[in-house]
Each structure stands twice: as structure tokens, then as C-alpha cells.
């Protein structure tokens, strides 16, 4: 039986590129409403390994889906 196609967002591979879209607005939970990174993730971004950045982008994708 064929599986359902993934949404284009789920099918997009996670990269280590910054998810910043230059639309910064921090909510009460200390999360940017533009890129969905936490303030801690934003502050640590330049120190993260590529794998940590991909994991952060995975969490951002999850947070975006919860809004």
C-alpha cells in the first residue's frame, strides 16, 4: 500500500543554516516568533556544531507546527 506523501516541510532536509528570517519578536516563553528559536538557542548559535544546529532546526520546525 503506498504511503501518503510527506508535506513539503517534512520532506525538506534539516540543514545547519540559521532559520532566522529577520522578523524577530520574542514571546512570553522566550521564543522568537520569526524563527522559533529560544533566546538561549539564538545566543549559542555561533558556538554550536553543525549537528547541534540541525537539532535546533528540528526543534524550531516542531515549535512552528504547534502555533
Secondary structure in CASP SS format (residue, H / E / C, confidence):
PFRMAT SS
TARGET T0000
AUTHOR 0000-0000-0000
METHOD secondary structure of the structure
MODEL  1
X C 1.00
X C 1.00
X C 1.00
X C 1.00
X C 1.00
X C 1.00
X C 1.00
X H 1.00
X H 1.00
X H 1.00
X H 1.00
X C 1.00
X C 1.00
X C 1.00
X C 1.00
X C 1.00
X C 1.00
X C 1.00
X C 1.00
X C 1.00
X C 1.00
X C 1.00
X C 1.00
X C 1.00
X C 1.00
X E 1.00
X C 1.00
X C 1.00
X C 1.00
X C 1.00
X E 1.00
X E 1.00
X C 1.00
X C 1.00
X C 1.00
X C 1.00
X C 1.00
X E 1.00
X H 1.00
X H 1.00
X H 1.00
X H 1.00
X H 1.00
X H 1.00
X H 1.00
X H 1.00
X H 1.00
X C 1.00
X C 1.00
X H 1.00
X H 1.00
X H 1.00
X H 1.00
X H 1.00
X H 1.00
X H 1.00
X H 1.00
X H 1.00
X H 1.00
X H 1.00
X H 1.00
X H 1.00
X H 1.00
X H 1.00
X H 1.00
X C 1.00
X C 1.00
END
